[in-house]
Amino acid sequence: MALQATALSAGVVCVPGYRYHPAILAQAAATLVVTDLMPRFGSIRGRGGLFAPPELDPAGLRKNSSLTLDIITWHTISQTMSRRIASLLFLAGLVALGCIAAGCTDMPGATPAGSSPPADDPGNVTAGNTQFAFDLYRQLAADPQYTDQNLFFSPYSISSALAITYEGARGTTADEIRTVLHLPANDTLRREGFSAIDAGLNHGDANYTLRTANALWAEKTYPFLPEYIDVAERWYGANATNLDFAGNPEGSRQTINQWVEGETEDKIKDLLPAGSIDSMTALVITNAVYFKGTWVKQFDANETREETFRVGPDKTVPVPMMHRTDEDAVYGYTETDTLQVLEMPYAHESGSELAMLVLLPVGDNLTAAEEVLDAEKIADLRQSLVRERVNVSFPKFTLDTDYSLPGTLAAMGMPTAFSMDADLSGMDGTENLFISGVVHKAFVDVNEEGTEAAAATGVVVGIKSARPETVPVFRADHPFVFLITEKDSGTVLFVGRVVNPVGS
C-alpha cells in the first residue's frame, strides 16, 4: 500500500510507517494520486475538494480518486495521540491545514512512526483536558450534594490554573496532579501545548468573543523562585502581581476578584469568597475564560413560548422554549437507540469553529447521555453527524454555579497537594507550601441569539502553618448534557447538564 504525490517539480513516493513533519511538498499546482490508504491516514483539502479515507469520507470517495491542489501540506500527529483525538481533530476541521498521513522516506526530516511528536503539538494537552473534563463531570455528578442539580463548569479553566500549580509541584504531589489532569510529563510538550491552545483561543473572530487569561498574585514579601515565576509568565501568560496578603488580605481578595470580573465581563463576581484569603496566603493562581457567540441559525424570539420541561417522570416545570422548524433548520444530527445528538454551531469567520453539542436521552434517564462522556465515544458521535433538517425545540436557560474543589480533586486522586505532606518546592525551594483552596465559578446564558458563558478558577496556595480546605424532532424538554468546544483543537471549554432550566 502506498500513497504517491506527484508535483510539477518532483515526484515523491510515500510509504506507511513514517510520519511527516510539516512541510510544503509543492508550491505550484500538484496532482495527488492515491493508490491506497491505510485507515486513520487523514485527509487533504485543496482546490479539488476534500479527500479522506473511505471510512471518514462523507462524499464516498474511494482509492484511485484524484484531485488538484495548490499546496500540499503534511501535518504531524503523534502516534501516541489516541485515535479518538485524531478523529476529533479531523472532524473539527484541521484537515484544512493539512493531512494526517503516513510519512515518506524521501522527505527531508521524516520521522519514523513511534518517535516523539512536535513539542508544540497541542493535541496531547487537549486529550488530557478532555479526559479530565469527563472525569470531573462524573465525580461531581456522583456527589450527593449535586444530586438532581444542574452542573456547569469549565474544565479548561480548572486545568489551566492547576497546570500552573503543577509547575511548582515535586515528588508525589506532582505525580498525583499530573495523573488527575492527564498532563504530559514532558515539560516542553506540556508548556508549548498550553501555550498553543491559549494562542488559538485568543485569536479572535469578528462574529464572537472568546478569550482566556491567567494571572499570579504573590505575597510581596514571600521569596518565590524566579524560575517558577518565569515559567508561569512565559508559557502560560500568567503575569505576576505583588499583593499584601499579610497586611491587607481583604483588600488583596477584592483586587483579585476585580480582575476576574473584568476578564469575564462582570459575569463572575466574588470568585474568592470572604475568608478564603488570609495573612498566611502566599500565592493565588487565577484563570478566567469568557465566550459570547451567536448561533449560525438563530431562533426567532416570536416563536419562543412557555412550555413544559420534564425534570422527572412525574414532574414538569414551565420554561421558555425556543423553536426552529423552518426549512433552513439544518443541523448536524445523529441518533442511537437511546440518544439523540444535535450540534448547533456558532457563527465564525477566521477564528476557531465553535459549537454546542447536545446529548438528549430518548427517555428520561440522563445516564444514557452521561455514559457517552468519553473522548472516543464523543468522537464517534461527531463522526456520525449528518447535516439534515431537524425540528428543534430547545429551552432558554441561565446557570450560575459555584464549586469548592479540594475534596473533589482529592477524591479524584490528588490528596497530597492539600495536606501537610505537599511538596510545592518548585515554587520557593522549600516544602513549606500547600494548596489551601481551589474555587471555581461558571455562568452560562443560552437564548435565541446565541450563548454567553464565563468561568474562573482560583488556586490558593498557603503557608503550611495555615489550616487547609423523520424530520427528526429534537425537543429538549427534559434533562440533558451539553458541551461547548473549540472544534479546531477539540478543547472542551465548558461542560454541563441541565436538569431544571429555571433553577440556579
PyMOL commands that set and color helices and strands:
alter all, ss='L'
color gray80, all
select helices_A, chain A and resi 54-56+83-92+94-96+123-142+144-146+155-166+171-181+187-201+226-236+249-263+301-303+367-370+375-384+406-412+416-418+425-428
alter helices_A, ss='H'
color red, helices_A
select strands_A, chain A and resi 3-7+11-14+18-19+23-26+30-34+44-46+49-51+66-69+72-74+111-112+151-153+208-219+239-243+281-294+305-312+315-324+330-335+339-345+354-361+386-389+391-395+397-404+433-446+450-463+473-475+480-486+491-498
alter strands_A, ss='S'
color yellow, strands_A
deselect
rebuild
show_as cartoon
